[in-house]
Amino acid sequence: MTVFSQTRYELESKRIKYKTAIAQLNTLLFNEKKKEKNALEDLRDIKLKIDARNKLIATINLEAKLLSRGIVTNQRKINKLNKKLTDLKADYGEMIFKSYRSKSQQSRMMFLLSSQNFYQAYKRLEYMKQYTSFRKKQGDEIIVQTNVIKVLKDSLLYQKRVKDTLILSELNEKKEIEKDKSEQESLITEIKRKEGKYKKELQNNIKEDKRVAAKIDKIIKDEIDKANRLALANAKKNNVSAPVKTSKNEFILSPEAKALAAEFEQNKGRLPWPVKEGLVVRRFGEQPHPTFPGISINGTGLHIVTSKGSNAEAIFSGEVLNILLGSGGTKNVLIRHGNYITSYNNLENTTVKKGDKIVTGQIIGKIFTDKVTAKTTLIFVLFKNTTRLNPASWMLSR
């Protein structure tokens, strides 16, 4: 979308959005006092802020260009209207002068009485009426044009003031980016100085992520197997037709479960987020590490940093499939929605138990705040049976 195809309102909305995002970044990632610093994590955070500032500056530039175009257009309109107003005033002045001269030579009554016949008198009377009406119309037109020019001048002044404010804002953001880049360079220098240490730490974290993901995969497969065996046993017990068999790692769906899964699918792109406010610091899928070439990190879901004391909320109705205990005592709640599963990992405590029926927006538990990094991070994962999906494409755009 080009600058000229975007409205001022759209650009202003984007600018506000990016400013809010920067404020949120500062609040969630930089305001809390950390017990220990981690250069890799700090570098990721500072990069997020630099990216957000660059987007804000780009939007300010587009808005300023749009305002410049409007200023030029309005100035042309004013110039054109001023010329028209000058002509109108000249015509009106000449008309008044002629009218004055006419009145000094003979009165209107004499003009009428000197008519040769009634028809001529009638025509002269109509002419005088039309002349008077035209004079009034010309006077009114001068007032209208004067008011239009005033409105345009006021608009022009406002546009210039807004543009000046945007330019000042852009300069301030550029200064802040320079500070961020200076800090970024310091972090890169530290990482290069201790490259071996940070590489080893990163590789250990990647291994741990894979181990946790494999463990969750196994538990989900076990839960699917258990649910399917129960569905087949119930069918046999009630002497009804056995449910349609699926592949080994897919849920056998009852009519109710099918309807729930269909409703979940219908809401793709409109599902709520699992936190009231938050910032995605790791996206879904495999992505190259921003610092170490050749090393990739795999996002099994979304890592969402939120404010301390925040709760995780169910994004859709369903049933608690299981509650897993992680390292350090954190919890992971799995909620089943037909053949979809949502995972809410890194909870300090839970307000639900296995088998509970859940409704959209229900609080599941309090998100854990790391005492070392001072960050409150929810790891949110979405599955269809055992296949991981990108949660961002299922939830409302932010």
Wavefront OBJ file of the C-alpha trace (Angstrom):
o trace
v 0.000 0.000 0.000
v 1.518 3.358 -1.015
v 1.481 6.535 1.049
v -1.200 8.066 -1.163
v -3.518 5.055 -0.956
v -3.463 5.172 2.852
v -5.663 7.624 4.678
v -4.360 9.988 7.321
v -6.518 8.126 9.855
v -4.910 4.765 8.970
v -1.402 6.176 9.346
v -2.261 7.929 12.594
v -3.722 4.650 13.935
v -0.519 2.812 12.978
v 1.616 5.493 14.629
v -0.371 5.201 17.877
v -0.113 1.390 17.679
v 3.699 1.475 17.351
v 4.064 4.059 20.128
v 1.940 1.828 22.371
v 4.066 -1.183 21.406
v 7.277 0.673 22.349
v 5.775 1.704 25.704
v 4.744 -1.936 26.264
v 8.243 -3.148 25.348
v 9.770 -0.783 27.893
v 7.295 -1.842 30.582
v 7.508 -5.606 30.029
v 11.155 -6.047 29.033
v 13.189 -3.187 30.448
v 11.545 -1.723 33.559
v 11.872 -4.715 35.891
v 15.131 -5.085 37.814
v 16.954 -8.286 36.774
v 19.048 -10.308 39.225
v 21.306 -11.468 36.412
v 21.898 -10.203 32.885
v 21.878 -12.464 29.870
v 23.454 -10.816 26.827
v 21.644 -13.064 24.315
v 18.243 -12.373 25.826
v 18.990 -8.661 26.274
v 20.147 -8.466 22.651
v 16.870 -10.038 21.485
v 14.888 -7.540 23.569
v 16.804 -4.505 22.313
v 16.350 -5.702 18.715
v 12.579 -5.886 19.261
v 12.617 -2.276 20.436
v 14.781 -1.081 17.527
v 12.459 -2.846 15.049
v 9.420 -1.188 16.657
v 11.079 2.246 16.517
v 12.006 1.757 12.836
v 8.368 0.918 12.061
v 7.256 4.023 13.963
v 9.733 6.253 12.083
v 8.624 4.785 8.718
v 4.978 5.507 9.615
v 5.827 9.069 10.722
v 7.597 9.615 7.370
v 4.562 8.385 5.425
v 2.236 10.577 7.489
v 4.498 13.613 6.975
v 4.550 12.975 3.187
v 0.769 12.749 3.139
v 0.532 16.021 5.089
v 3.006 17.684 2.681
v 0.824 16.633 -0.210
v -2.240 18.037 1.552
v -0.415 21.299 2.317
v 0.544 21.748 -1.345
v -3.016 20.937 -2.489
v -4.558 23.366 0.011
v -2.079 26.128 -0.901
v -3.033 25.727 -4.582
v -6.725 25.915 -3.675
v -6.117 29.056 -1.607
v -4.179 30.709 -4.456
v -6.945 29.854 -6.914
v -9.692 31.085 -4.578
v -7.774 34.282 -3.794
v -7.613 35.070 -7.526
v -11.325 34.339 -7.875
v -12.062 36.538 -4.843
v -9.961 39.398 -6.286
v -11.905 39.187 -9.565
v -15.222 39.072 -7.709
v -14.325 42.135 -5.659
v -13.213 44.024 -8.791
v -16.468 43.163 -10.608
v -18.511 44.090 -7.556
v -16.669 47.410 -7.155
v -17.239 48.286 -10.796
v -20.916 47.381 -10.470
v -21.341 49.600 -7.389
v -19.570 52.485 -9.160
v -21.805 52.175 -12.240
v -24.861 51.961 -10.019
v -23.786 55.114 -8.182
v -23.228 56.991 -11.464
v -26.589 55.809 -12.731
v -28.310 57.072 -9.592
v -26.619 60.457 -9.850
v -27.825 61.009 -13.438
v -31.477 60.060 -12.862
v -33.569 58.375 -10.252
v -35.137 54.987 -10.694
v -38.529 56.600 -10.896
v -37.478 58.881 -13.747
v -35.961 55.849 -15.471
v -39.346 54.112 -15.310
v -41.467 57.205 -16.180
v -39.403 57.918 -19.267
v -40.545 54.600 -20.729
v -42.348 54.922 -24.081
v -45.000 52.345 -23.146
v -46.112 50.020 -20.360
v -44.221 47.021 -21.743
v -40.943 48.988 -21.764
v -41.608 50.176 -18.200
v -42.232 46.565 -17.128
v -39.000 45.391 -18.762
v -37.034 48.241 -17.106
v -38.516 47.317 -13.698
v -37.523 43.632 -14.202
v -34.028 44.713 -15.209
v -33.642 46.792 -12.027
v -34.826 43.825 -9.916
v -32.411 41.455 -11.654
v -29.568 43.962 -11.297
v -30.252 44.353 -7.561
v -30.491 40.559 -7.148
v -27.218 40.056 -9.044
v -25.480 42.636 -6.846
v -26.719 40.828 -3.726
v -25.613 37.467 -5.157
v -22.153 38.872 -5.939
v -21.882 40.243 -2.395
v -22.967 36.899 -0.914
v -20.460 35.049 -3.145
v -17.657 37.300 -1.849
v -18.621 36.409 1.771
v -18.783 32.671 0.938
v -15.417 32.687 -0.837
v -13.850 34.662 2.033
v -15.121 32.054 4.541
v -13.910 29.136 2.375
v -10.437 30.701 2.166
v -10.423 31.208 5.970
v -11.316 27.534 6.570
v -8.611 26.391 4.142
v -6.042 28.679 5.774
v -6.950 27.314 9.221
v -6.639 23.766 7.868
v -3.301 24.618 6.275
v -1.996 26.060 9.544
v -3.140 22.934 11.422
v -1.494 20.621 8.866
v 1.785 22.558 9.133
v 1.702 22.347 12.938
v 1.034 18.589 12.858
v 3.825 18.096 10.339
v 6.248 20.089 12.537
v 5.237 17.928 15.527
v 5.800 14.740 13.497
v 9.242 15.913 12.362
v 10.175 16.650 15.995
v 8.847 13.239 17.052
v 10.893 11.561 14.304
v 14.059 13.317 15.508
v 13.410 12.151 19.077
v 12.852 8.557 17.930
v 16.090 8.655 15.929
v 17.963 9.812 19.034
v 16.452 6.933 21.019
v 17.406 4.470 18.270
v 20.997 5.682 18.447
v 21.021 4.933 22.180
v 19.481 1.488 21.554
v 22.019 0.745 18.815
v 24.867 1.757 21.102
v 23.595 -0.703 23.710
v 23.137 -3.314 20.977
v 26.769 -2.916 19.906
v 27.937 -3.329 23.522
v 25.935 -6.558 23.854
v 27.285 -7.920 20.545
v 30.832 -7.166 21.734
v 30.206 -9.012 25.007
v 28.704 -12.010 23.196
v 31.659 -12.212 20.808
v 34.048 -12.012 23.784
v 32.283 -14.948 25.476
v 31.024 -16.654 22.318
v 31.828 -20.188 23.496
v 29.905 -19.756 26.737
v 26.812 -18.282 25.079
v 26.817 -20.835 22.242
v 26.945 -23.702 24.736
v 24.170 -22.123 26.803
v 22.042 -21.632 23.691
v 22.571 -25.229 22.507
v 21.630 -26.525 25.978
v 18.440 -24.452 25.876
v 17.596 -25.821 22.406
v 18.126 -29.398 23.678
v 15.923 -28.722 26.696
v 13.183 -27.255 24.475
v 13.285 -30.393 22.293
v 13.139 -32.654 25.353
v 10.122 -30.810 26.770
v 8.384 -30.812 23.347
v 8.967 -34.582 22.951
v 7.591 -35.195 26.448
v 4.432 -33.180 25.689
v 4.046 -34.998 22.333
v 4.161 -38.376 24.126
v 1.625 -37.296 26.734
v -0.763 -36.044 24.030
v -0.399 -39.316 22.089
v -1.131 -41.239 25.297
v -4.187 -39.078 25.994
v -5.477 -39.628 22.437
v -4.967 -43.400 22.800
v -6.711 -43.400 26.193
v -9.663 -41.310 24.917
v -10.064 -43.537 21.836
v -9.997 -46.775 23.870
v -12.639 -45.306 26.171
v -14.801 -44.278 23.184
v -14.596 -47.817 21.721
v -15.334 -49.426 25.103
v -18.397 -47.205 25.623
v -19.672 -48.094 22.147
v -19.315 -51.799 22.899
v -20.918 -51.431 26.338
v -23.916 -49.547 24.920
v -24.166 -51.956 21.994
v -23.890 -49.213 19.386
v -21.876 -49.003 16.192
v -18.191 -48.496 16.852
v -16.942 -44.981 16.010
v -15.172 -44.540 12.693
v -11.537 -45.539 13.098
v -8.921 -42.876 12.598
v -5.155 -43.040 12.325
v -3.281 -43.901 15.492
v -2.634 -40.323 16.597
v -6.045 -38.789 15.933
v -9.004 -38.455 18.265
v -12.135 -40.500 17.583
v -14.761 -37.769 17.642
v -18.264 -38.071 19.055
v -20.955 -35.925 17.371
v -20.535 -33.350 20.185
v -16.734 -33.298 19.785
v -17.100 -32.919 16.001
v -19.410 -29.934 16.489
v -16.972 -28.333 18.976
v -14.026 -28.840 16.597
v -16.054 -27.361 13.708
v -16.939 -24.311 15.825
v -13.267 -23.899 16.792
v -12.287 -23.966 13.085
v -15.007 -21.468 12.170
v -13.480 -18.999 14.630
v -10.011 -19.118 13.055
v -8.561 -15.599 13.100
v -11.121 -14.437 15.667
v -10.074 -16.335 18.795
v -9.044 -14.230 21.824
v -5.479 -14.149 23.146
v -4.657 -16.159 26.273
v -3.480 -12.990 28.079
v -5.092 -9.564 28.488
v -1.922 -7.825 27.291
v 1.338 -9.241 26.101
v 4.261 -9.136 23.754
v 5.389 -12.020 21.519
v 9.139 -12.466 22.033
v 9.428 -15.776 20.176
v 7.326 -16.655 17.138
v 6.110 -20.043 15.949
v 8.254 -22.229 13.696
v 11.913 -22.674 12.888
v 13.898 -19.454 12.593
v 17.608 -18.628 12.313
v 19.195 -17.363 15.508
v 19.734 -13.579 15.153
v 23.273 -13.704 16.567
v 24.813 -17.075 15.702
v 24.706 -18.050 12.002
v 24.050 -21.729 11.402
v 22.025 -22.173 14.594
v 18.252 -22.354 14.328
v 15.684 -22.133 17.098
v 12.292 -23.764 16.829
v 9.275 -22.020 18.306
v 6.759 -24.754 19.222
v 4.217 -22.001 19.879
v 4.283 -18.396 21.028
v 6.363 -17.073 23.915
v 4.303 -14.175 25.267
v 5.756 -11.807 27.869
v 3.082 -10.163 29.997
v 2.899 -8.133 33.214
v 3.666 -9.642 36.621
v 0.640 -11.238 38.291
v -1.183 -11.870 34.977
v -3.425 -14.874 34.470
v -3.709 -17.246 31.520
v -7.213 -17.449 30.032
v -8.822 -20.158 27.875
v -9.150 -19.064 24.251
v -12.122 -21.409 23.643
v -14.566 -23.709 25.419
v -13.417 -27.261 26.060
v -12.306 -29.764 28.688
v -9.066 -30.001 30.680
v -7.229 -32.954 29.112
v -4.298 -32.995 31.532
v -2.137 -30.846 33.803
v 1.596 -31.438 33.480
v 4.288 -30.583 35.983
v 7.394 -28.961 34.521
v 10.884 -28.351 35.808
v 10.979 -25.913 38.703
v 7.402 -26.744 39.639
v 5.706 -24.817 36.831
v 2.521 -26.263 35.348
v 1.160 -26.795 31.831
v -2.594 -27.048 31.312
v -3.806 -28.903 28.192
v -7.388 -28.135 27.102
v -9.153 -30.233 24.482
v -11.556 -28.645 21.952
v -12.762 -31.625 19.878
v -9.583 -32.680 18.061
v -7.790 -29.397 18.873
v -5.657 -28.886 21.987
v -4.435 -25.633 23.501
v -1.433 -25.697 25.843
v -0.852 -23.032 28.523
v 2.677 -23.622 29.798
v 4.766 -21.933 32.533
v 1.996 -21.412 35.093
v 2.783 -20.747 38.741
v -0.524 -22.272 39.850
v -3.789 -23.466 38.318
v -7.452 -22.829 39.067
v -8.678 -25.895 37.142
v -8.242 -29.672 37.353
v -8.267 -32.571 34.896
v -11.752 -33.228 33.478
v -13.098 -29.722 34.209
v -15.373 -28.162 31.602
v -13.927 -24.811 30.493
v -15.553 -21.763 28.899
v -13.936 -19.100 26.700
v -12.093 -16.480 28.768
v -12.015 -18.594 31.945
v -8.928 -18.083 34.118
v -6.759 -21.210 34.061
v -3.959 -20.105 36.356
v -1.411 -17.462 37.259
v 1.616 -17.129 34.949
v 5.018 -17.724 36.518
v 7.419 -14.783 36.946
v 11.088 -15.715 36.692
v 12.954 -14.299 39.700
v 16.231 -14.029 37.742
v 15.016 -12.427 34.482
v 11.999 -10.731 36.184
v 9.898 -11.727 33.139
v 6.409 -13.204 33.195
v 6.224 -15.497 30.143
v 3.399 -17.717 28.908
v 4.315 -20.423 26.393
v 1.160 -20.937 24.347
v 0.955 -23.881 21.933
v -1.855 -25.049 19.630
v -2.283 -28.606 18.308
v -4.627 -30.366 15.922
v -4.353 -33.894 17.288
v -0.532 -34.157 17.501
v 0.309 -31.557 14.828
v 1.448 -28.146 16.040
v -0.172 -25.100 14.404
v 0.775 -21.414 14.404
v -1.425 -19.872 17.141
v -0.959 -16.336 15.771
v -2.963 -17.165 12.632
v -5.890 -18.387 14.765
v -6.192 -15.420 17.116
v -7.344 -11.848 16.676
v -4.817 -9.542 15.045
v -3.008 -7.262 17.482
l 1 2 3 4 5 6 7 8 9 10 11 12 13 14 15 16 17 18 19 20 21 22 23 24 25 26 27 28 29 30 31 32 33 34 35 36 37 38 39 40 41 42 43 44 45 46 47 48 49 50 51 52 53 54 55 56 57 58 59 60 61 62 63 64 65 66 67 68 69 70 71 72 73 74 75 76 77 78 79 80 81 82 83 84 85 86 87 88 89 90 91 92 93 94 95 96 97 98 99 100 101 102 103 104 105 106 107 108 109 110 111 112 113 114 115 116 117 118 119 120 121 122 123 124 125 126 127 128 129 130 131 132 133 134 135 136 137 138 139 140 141 142 143 144 145 146 147 148 149 150 151 152 153 154 155 156 157 158 159 160 161 162 163 164 165 166 167 168 169 170 171 172 173 174 175 176 177 178 179 180 181 182 183 184 185 186 187 188 189 190 191 192 193 194 195 196 197 198 199 200 201 202 203 204 205 206 207 208 209 210 211 212 213 214 215 216 217 218 219 220 221 222 223 224 225 226 227 228 229 230 231 232 233 234 235 236 237 238 239 240 241 242 243 244 245 246 247 248 249 250 251 252 253 254 255 256 257 258 259 260 261 262 263 264 265 266 267 268 269 270 271 272 273 274 275 276 277 278 279 280 281 282 283 284 285 286 287 288 289 290 291 292 293 294 295 296 297 298 299 300 301 302 303 304 305 306 307 308 309 310 311 312 313 314 315 316 317 318 319 320 321 322 323 324 325 326 327 328 329 330 331 332 333 334 335 336 337 338 339 340 341 342 343 344 345 346 347 348 349 350 351 352 353 354 355 356 357 358 359 360 361 362 363 364 365 366 367 368 369 370 371 372 373 374 375 376 377 378 379 380 381 382 383 384 385 386 387 388 389 390 391 392 393 394 395 396 397 398
